[in-house]
Amino acid sequence: MTQKIDWLASPGTPLRGELSIPGDKSVSHRAIMFAALADGTSHIDGFLEGEDTRATAAIFQRLGVRIETPSASQRIVHGVGIDGLRGSDSPLDCGNAGTGMRLLAGVLAAQSFDSVLVGDASLSGRPMRRVTGPLSKMGARIETEEGGLPPLRIHGGQALQGIDYTLEVASAQVKSAVLLAGLYAQGETVVHEPHPTRDYTERMLAAFGADIEFSPGHARLRGGQRLRATDVVVPADFSSAAFFLVAASVVPGSELRLRAVGLNPRRTGLLSALRLMGADIREENRAEQGGEPVADLLVRHAPLRGVEVPEALVPDMIDEFPALFVAAACAEGPTVVRGAAELRVKESDRLGTMAAGLRSLGLQVDETPDGATIHPGALQGGGIDSHGDHRIAMSFAIAGQRAQAPVKVGDVANVATSFPGFDRLARGAGFGLQNA
């Protein structure tokens, strides 16, 4: 059982320095998966040493893949090929990793052996029908608990058929699960999205030698292909960098440089939203790592103004909304969010949890089913329950830097799932943050 940890966040100093943010979680998950399924040996640099990504690596080791760790943030993966996985006699534990569970469902639906995917209490409460539905249309047999919840019991030995599928809700994880199953399926698999989502899977499949066509909102993949080993350099995680982009924007006197941050265009909606609000964020030293665009981000404090967040940005910032809510709380004038209903089924109900937390610090937040209006004001001190959600916890650590009294942030142990060492890095930059 994870030890319960609380933080006490209070104003520190202006945020200064150059920070190296840990590797991108989404890229780290996929790098392990595709390297495991490839023919040959792949080297991964910049792998995120988080609990979620380690859980995915451990699962592939259980499935017969040899993975070496020569040093922290490095992995050497000895691929077994598309048909080389071996079954496990016991359940495969995804921990808190929704990405891991949903993508693995696509891979394991096509195997000759049965599998069971389990997760922690948070993951066990997250809906999986959006991924089991299209996989079932391809011929997969997957059983869930009532309401479509984990564990996922996946029956092997099913012959999968390619499908032409339009996602009901834009989701990179669902798209990725269908494409991974499509690698094993007869014929072509085509995925259409109502809004374009992150294309990490498409880019990395291409890097591993797959013949895949993709453009924003559309992907086409021919089944029966093999992958070839390749080396992957994982960029710094934009979702983790987001907390420091917001913190330096709202703490007077701040200036931070975040090195080599991944700027996948389907990931950086928050960057656009912050700039609409008046944030001073510059990109320098643009380059490419592992097929992904990267740049240093130089962010300085700037007065922010409330905006209506364009709905077109929502799919490209779905993980960054908790941080945006804090930016909105420190802005001049209200900020309106619409079209973000998916936030209610993340690690927590992020709309409800952020709204309740900001209210407890003295702000007015008007909720709707798919969004909220945040009315800024002076943040009071108080206690926040993060509900074990890592992004909620880090967001209220930022809020504490602008609060008039300390903010106690409860249940923050899950920060290690996505951003190990956040508190150490934050304190080094100037945060007032300690264990309560």
PENOR-V929774 format. One record per pair of residues at least 6 apart in sequence whose C-alpha atoms are under 8 Angstrom apart, sorted by the first residue. I is the first residue (numbers start at 1). GAP is how many residues later the second one is. Records with the same first field share a line. If there is no record, write none. Layout:
I: GAP, GAP
//
This chain:
2: 411
3: 410
4: 407, 408, 409
5: 405, 406, 407, 408, 430, 431
6: 402, 403, 404, 405, 406, 407, 429, 430
7: 390, 401, 402, 403, 405, 426, 427, 428, 429
8: 389, 398, 399, 400, 401, 425, 426, 427, 428
9: 387, 388, 389, 390, 391, 392, 397, 398, 399, 400, 422, 423, 424, 425
10: 390, 391, 392, 393, 395, 396, 397, 421, 422, 423
11: 389, 390, 391, 392, 395, 420, 421
12: 389, 418, 419, 420, 421
13: 417, 418, 419
14: 234, 237, 238, 239, 240, 241, 416
15: 232, 233, 236, 238, 239, 240, 241, 414, 415, 416
16: 238, 239, 240, 413, 414
17: 238, 239, 240, 412
18: 238, 239, 240, 241
19: 237, 238, 239, 240, 406, 410
20: 216, 238, 239, 240
21: 215, 216, 219, 220, 237, 238, 240
22: 24, 26, 27, 214, 215, 218, 397, 398
23: 23, 24, 25, 211, 212, 213, 214
24: 23, 24, 210, 211, 212, 213, 214, 215, 238
25: 23, 28, 212, 393
26: 73, 174
27: 173, 207, 208
28: 19, 20, 25, 206
29: 24, 27, 28, 70, 71
30: 170, 171, 174
31: 13, 173, 201
32: 24, 25, 45
33: 23, 24, 27
34: 170, 171, 174, 193
35: 6, 7, 42, 43, 44, 173, 194, 195
36: 24, 29, 41, 42, 43, 44, 45
37: 42, 43, 44, 45, 46, 47, 48, 190
38: 41, 42, 43, 44, 170, 188, 189, 190, 191
39: 40, 41, 42, 43, 187, 188, 189, 190
40: 38, 39, 40, 41, 188, 189
41: 35, 36, 37, 38, 188, 189
42: 34, 35, 36, 37, 187, 188, 189, 190
43: 31, 32, 33, 34, 187, 188, 189
44: 29, 30, 31, 32, 33, 187, 188, 189, 190
45: 28, 29, 30, 187, 188, 189
46: 27, 28, 187, 188, 189, 190
47: 26, 27, 28, 186, 187
48: 25, 370
49: 23, 24, 371
50: 366, 367, 368, 369, 370
51: 44, 45, 365, 366, 367
52: 42, 43, 44, 45, 48, 365, 366
53: 44, 47, 364
55: 38, 39, 40, 42
56: 38, 44
57: 10
59: 33, 34, 35
61: 6
62: 25, 26, 30
63: 22, 23, 24, 25
64: 16, 21, 22, 23
65: 12, 13, 14, 15, 20
66: 11, 12, 13
67: 8, 9, 10, 11
68: 7, 8, 9
69: 6, 7
70: 6
79: 150
81: 145, 146
82: 144, 145
83: 28
85: 26
86: 27
87: 26, 27, 28
88: 27
90: 26
91: 24, 25, 26, 27
92: 23, 24, 25, 26
93: 24, 25, 26
94: 6, 7, 23, 24, 25, 26
95: 23, 24, 25, 28
96: 23, 24, 26, 27, 321
97: 22, 26, 320
98: 25, 28
99: 74
101: 16, 17
102: 26, 29, 71, 72, 75
103: 70, 71, 73, 74, 77
104: 73
105: 12, 26, 27, 47, 49, 72
106: 29, 70, 71, 72, 73, 74, 75
107: 70, 73, 74
108: 6, 7, 46, 48
109: 26, 31, 32, 33, 45, 46, 47, 49, 72
110: 30, 46, 47, 48, 49, 50, 71, 74, 75
111: 45, 46, 47
112: 44, 45, 46
113: 42, 43, 44
114: 39, 40, 41, 42, 43
115: 38, 39, 40, 41
116: 35, 36, 37, 38
117: 33, 34, 35, 36, 37
118: 6, 32, 33, 34
119: 31, 32
122: 225, 226, 266
123: 27, 224
124: 25, 26, 27
125: 24, 25
126: 23, 24, 219, 220, 221
127: 20, 21, 22, 23, 218
128: 16, 20, 21, 22
129: 19, 20
130: 44
131: 43, 46, 47
132: 10
134: 31, 44
135: 42, 43, 46
136: 6
137: 26
138: 22, 23, 24, 25, 47
139: 19, 20, 21, 22
140: 14, 15, 18, 19, 20
141: 13, 14, 15, 17
142: 10, 11, 12, 13
143: 9, 10, 11
144: 6, 7, 8, 9
145: 6, 7
159: 26, 27
160: 21, 22, 24, 25, 26
161: 21, 24, 25, 26
162: 20, 23, 24, 25, 26, 27, 28, 61
163: 25, 26, 27
164: 24, 25, 26, 27, 28
165: 24, 25, 26, 27
166: 25, 26, 27, 28
167: 7, 8, 24, 25, 26, 27
168: 25, 26
169: 24, 25
170: 23, 24, 25, 26, 27, 145
171: 22, 26
172: 25, 26, 27
175: 16
176: 25
178: 11, 13
179: 10, 12, 42
182: 6, 7, 39, 40, 41
183: 38, 39, 40, 41, 42
184: 39, 40, 41
185: 38, 39
186: 37, 38
187: 35, 36
188: 32, 33, 34, 35
189: 31, 32, 33, 34
190: 28, 29, 30, 31
191: 27, 28, 29
192: 25, 26, 27
193: 24, 25
194: 23
195: 22, 117, 120
196: 20, 21, 22, 70, 119
197: 19, 20, 69, 70, 118, 119
198: 66, 67, 68, 69, 118
199: 17, 67
202: 10, 12, 17
203: 88, 89
204: 86, 87
205: 6, 7, 22
206: 6
207: 23, 83, 84
208: 19, 20, 21, 22
209: 17, 18, 19
210: 15, 16, 17
211: 10, 11, 14
212: 7, 8, 9, 10
213: 6, 7, 8
214: 6
231: 59
232: 57, 58
233: 56, 57
234: 55, 56
235: 25, 26, 27, 54, 55, 57, 59
236: 23, 24, 25, 26
237: 24, 25
238: 23, 24, 25, 29, 30
239: 80, 81
240: 178, 179
241: 17, 20
242: 28, 78, 81
243: 80, 151, 152, 155
244: 12
245: 36, 54
246: 28, 77, 78, 80, 81, 152
247: 80, 151, 154
248: 6, 7, 8, 51, 52, 53
249: 30, 31, 50, 51, 52, 53, 54, 55, 78
250: 51, 52, 53, 54, 77, 80, 152
251: 50, 150, 151
252: 49, 50
253: 47, 48
254: 45, 46, 47
255: 43, 44, 45, 46
256: 42, 43, 44
257: 39, 40, 41, 42
258: 38, 39, 40
259: 36, 37, 38
260: 34, 35, 36, 37
261: 33, 34, 35, 36
262: 30, 31, 32, 33
263: 29, 30, 31, 32
264: 28, 29, 30
265: 51
266: 49, 50
267: 49, 50
268: 48, 49
269: 44, 45, 46, 47, 48
270: 43, 46, 47, 50, 51, 54
272: 41
273: 36, 40
274: 50
275: 6
276: 31
277: 27, 28, 29, 30, 54
278: 24, 25, 26, 27
279: 20, 21, 22, 23, 24, 25
280: 19, 20, 21, 22
281: 16, 17, 18, 19
282: 15, 16, 17
283: 12, 13, 14, 15
284: 11, 12, 13, 14
285: 10, 11
286: 7, 8, 9, 10
287: 6, 7, 8
288: 6
303: 28, 29
304: 23, 24, 26, 27, 28
305: 23, 26, 27, 28, 29
306: 22, 25, 26, 27, 28, 29, 30
307: 26, 27, 28, 29
308: 27, 28, 29
309: 26, 27, 28, 29
310: 27
311: 26, 27, 28
314: 25, 26
318: 22, 24, 25
319: 72
320: 71
322: 28, 29, 32, 69, 70, 73
323: 68, 69, 71, 72
325: 29, 49
326: 69, 70, 72, 73
328: 6, 7, 46, 47, 48
329: 29, 34, 45, 46, 47, 48, 50
330: 46, 47, 48, 72
331: 45
332: 44
333: 42, 43
334: 39, 40, 41, 42
335: 38, 39, 40
336: 35, 36, 37, 38
337: 33, 34, 35, 36
338: 32, 33, 34
339: 31, 32
340: 30, 31
341: 28, 29, 30
342: 28
343: 6, 7, 8
344: 6, 7, 8
347: 41, 42
348: 39, 40, 41
350: 42
351: 16, 20, 21
352: 15
353: 33, 34, 39
354: 38
355: 10, 11, 12, 17
357: 27, 28
358: 6, 7
359: 6
360: 22, 23, 24
361: 18, 19, 20, 21
362: 15, 16, 17, 18
363: 11, 12, 13, 14, 15, 16
364: 10, 11, 12
365: 7, 8, 9, 10
366: 6, 7, 8
367: 6
378: 25, 26
379: 20, 23, 24, 25
380: 23, 24, 25
381: 19, 22, 23, 24, 25, 26, 27
382: 23, 24, 25, 26
383: 24, 25, 26, 27
384: 12, 23, 24, 25, 26
385: 24, 25, 26
386: 6, 7, 23, 24, 25, 26
387: 23, 24
388: 23, 24, 25, 26
389: 23, 25, 26
390: 22, 23, 24, 25, 26, 27, 28
391: 24
393: 16, 17, 18, 19, 22
394: 21
396: 11, 13
397: 10, 12, 36
399: 8
400: 6, 7, 32
401: 30, 31
408: 28
415: 7
423: 10, 11
426: 7
427: 6
//
